[in-house]
């Protein structure tokens, strides 16, 4: 059966399509019509089983029900990315549905594409909110655009600026588990390592101390031949980088892996994914902004890694 349109209702009621459309989407003030005419059009729409276009109604009212989930996709880390998206997208979509919002997935491979795609959606009036992760140290440009656009948004990851709405993971318990492992196995020092892609599309490691300072360490200051140093490698790609590019023995590396991944080597600390919990919390934060019309007072929300989330594989 053909779907009833605004034109069908206009013909049945003997009014113009502009009048029928204005009444059906609630666009008061765009055209003139009587109260009786409004009642007649709405009664006819009900009898003809008219289903309004939610996006059209929303765009007329200025409250767009679509939320852009803008997520970085790294095809070099495709297995980890598949798990990340598998956890993130369903959790976000289900949480959005509770408040009659829908998701549009917006993948990006670099900062330039992230900004271009977000700008196109926001300036085109196609989305009513944005939830986005970011490439480390490259979030300022995107955040600046979103702030100027006045659209509700939430960043996935720890943003240094405490006024920016974000959801991030508290890894205090995980870091303590790593320090315990290092002490129990006779290591004198320990660094956490994450290999990320640089502008040349090659992996570039970032090193940080696992003491209370969490200070960034320059690679030139690390003695990779010292067998009393333990490297906590976040992800399989980082583990392989340390072994193949820096000739670190596997026995001096502990991999931090998603529990869903099939562990290929040991020792490893397997951590239950926090991604789904981050997505749900980010949606709650965004919806709070949408509903109140102002950024949440408590802009930083935290997902904690707990002891029962961690499993040591030897």
N, C-alpha and C positions, 0 to 999 in steps of 0.2 A: 504494500500500500504506500502511495506517495505521501511524503511528509507535508503536513500543512504549513504554509508559509504566511508571512504577514500580508502578502499580496492577496492571498485567498480570503483572508479575514476582511481586508479592505473592500474587496468586491462584494462579499456577503453583506457588509454593513453599509455599503454605499458611500464610503469615504475615500479620501486619497490614501495612497500607500504611506505617505509621510506621516499622516495623522495616526494611522493604525500602528506604524512602527514606533512612533513616539510614545503612544499609550502602552504598548506591549513591553517596551524596555524601561518605562518609567522616566522618560526624559522630559520632565516638566519644564515648560518655558521655551522649548524649542519651536513649537507650533501651538496655535490656539485651538482649543476644543472645549466643549461644555462638559459638565459633570455627567449628564445623561449619556452623552456620546461615549465617555470613558467607560461607564458601566456597561453599555451595549457592546462595545468592542471586547471587553474582558469576558462577558458572558458568552459571546460568540466563540472566543478563543477556547474557552473551557469546553463548550459543546463540540468543537471541531478537533479536540485533543491536541491543541497547539502546544509544542514544547519550545520554549525560548532558547535562543543561542546564548549560553552563559557568558561566553567571551564578549559578545556584542553588548549584552546588558552591563557587564562589568566595565567595559571601555566607556560606555555612556556615563556611568556613575563615577568613573575615576578610580574604582577599586578592582584592580585586575587580579583574578584568582590564580594566575600562573606564577610559580616561583622557579627561578632558574637555579639549578644545581650545577655550578660551573666547577669542573673537576679536572685536575691535571692528569694527562694520560702519557705515560712513558712506555713506549713500545719495546724499549730495551729490557724493561722489567715486567714483561707482559703477564707472567704467572702471578706475581704479587699484585699487579694492577687488577687482574680479573677478580681476585679475592677482595680487594679494596672496593671495587664497584659492586660486587655481589653483596657485600654487607651494607654499603652506604646507600645505594639507590632504593632498595625495598624499604629499609627502615625510614628513610626520609619521606617516601611516597605515602606509606601507611600513616605516619604522623601528620602529614599535611591533610590527608583525607578526613581526619577528625574535625577539621575546621573548614571543610569544603574548599580546600585549595588543591591545586594539581601541580605536578612537577614537569619541568622541561629540562632534560639532561643536555648540558653544554660542555663537551670535552674540549680541552686545549692542550697544545704541546709546548708552548712557550709563553712568556709574559706578554709579548706583542699580540699573539692571537687571543689570549685571555682578555686583554683590554679591548681589542677590536670587537669581539663577540658580545661582551657585556655592554659596551657602549651602544652597539647596534640594537640590542634588545631594549635597553633602558630608554634611549632617545626615540625609539620607534613606538614606545608606549605599549610594548607587548608583554611585559612582566610587571608584577606588583611588588617583587622582592627578589633579592639575590642572596644565595648561600654559596660561598666559594672557598676552596682551599687556595694555597699559593706556593710558589717556588720560594724556598728559603732566601731571605734577604732581598726579595724582589716584589714585595707586597705594597710598597708605598704609593706607586703610581695608580694602581687599581683602587686602593682605599681612598686616595685623594679624589678620583673621579666619582666614586660612589657617594662620598660625603657631599660633594658639590651638587650632585643630582638630587639629593634629599630623599632618595629611595631607601626603604628599609633594607638592611643587609647585615649578614653575619659572616665572619671569617672563620674558617676551620684551621686552627693552629694558634699558637701563642703569639699574639701581637704585642710588642713592647708597649705601645701606647695604650694605657689603661682605659681611655675613653672610647676605644673602638670595640664594638660588640664582637666577641669571639668565643669559641669553645675550644679548649685544649685539654691535653692529657697530663695528669699529675703522675710522674714516674718515680716518685720517692720510694715506694716499696720495691719497685723493680731495681732501682739503683742500689738499694741496700742489699738485695739478693746478689747482685753482681759483686759488691764489695765483700760480702761473706764468702762467695766462691773464690775470689782472689786471695783472701786471707787463708782459707782452708787449704788452698793448693800452693801456698808458698810464694805467691807473686808479691813483689815489692811495690809495684806501681801499676796503674791501670788507666787506659784511655777509652772513651767511647768514640766510635767512628761511624760516620755516615758518608757514603760516596754519592754525590749528586752530579748531574750533568752541568757542564759549563757552556759558555757561548760557542765553543768549538765542537760541541756535541760529544765530548769525551768525559769520562768519569773523573771527578775531582773530589778527593776525600776531605772531610772536615773532622778535626780532632778536638776533643774537649776532655778536660780532667774530670774524674769522677769523685774528686773531693768536694768539699762544701762550696768551693769557689766556682766550680763549673767553668773555669777559665778556658778560653780557646787556646790551643797549642799549635804553634807553627810546625809544619812537617820537618823542617830542617833541624828542629830541636829534639827530634825523637830518634833514639838509637834502635833501629829495627832488629839489630842483631842481638840485643839484650834479651836473654831468655827468661829474665825475671819480670818482664812487662807483659801484662795481659791486655789484649785488645777486645773490647766489646763491640762486635760488628753488627749493625742494624741492617738485616736483610742478607740474602744469599749473594747478591751482586757485590756488596761491600766485603763479604768474606772472601769471595773469589779475587777481588781486587787486591786485598792484602796479601793473599797467597801468591798470586801470579805476578803482580807488579812490584810488590815490596818484599817478596820472598820471606814473609812471616810464616813460621811453621804453624800447622793447623793446631798443634797442642798449645799455642800461645794465643789462640782466638776462641772466644765464646760467641756463638751466633745468637742473635735475638730474632726469633722467628714467630710468625703467626701460627697458632696452633692448628689451623686448617691445612697448612702446608705439610707435605710429606717430608720429614726430616731426612736429609741425605748424609749428614755428617754430625759428629759430636766432638766436643760438648756443645750443647745448645740450651738456651732458655726459651721455652715455648710459652708465648703469652696469648691469652684469649683476646680476640680482637675487640678493641674499644670503638671501632669505626661506627657500628650501628648505634651505639649509645651516644656518640658524638652527633650523628645525624639527627636523632630524636631531640637532643637537647638544643641543637642549633635551630630546629624548626620551632620549638617552644619559645626561644628567644626572639625569633623573627616575628612570629604570630603576635607575641606580646607587643612588639613595636607597631605592627599593623593595626591592632585593635585599639591601642591607646593613642596612636598618632605621634608618639615621641619615643626616642631611644630608651631602652630599659636603664634604670638607675644602676642596677648591678650588671655591668656590661660584660664582665669576664665570667664564664661558667666553666667548671672543671669536671672532667671524667677521671675518676681515680682508678689506677691499676691496683688491685688488692692481692693479698697472698694467694687466695684460691684461684686467681687468674694465671698463676705462674707454675710451670712444671720444668724441672731440670732433667735434661736427657744427657746421659753419660755414655 
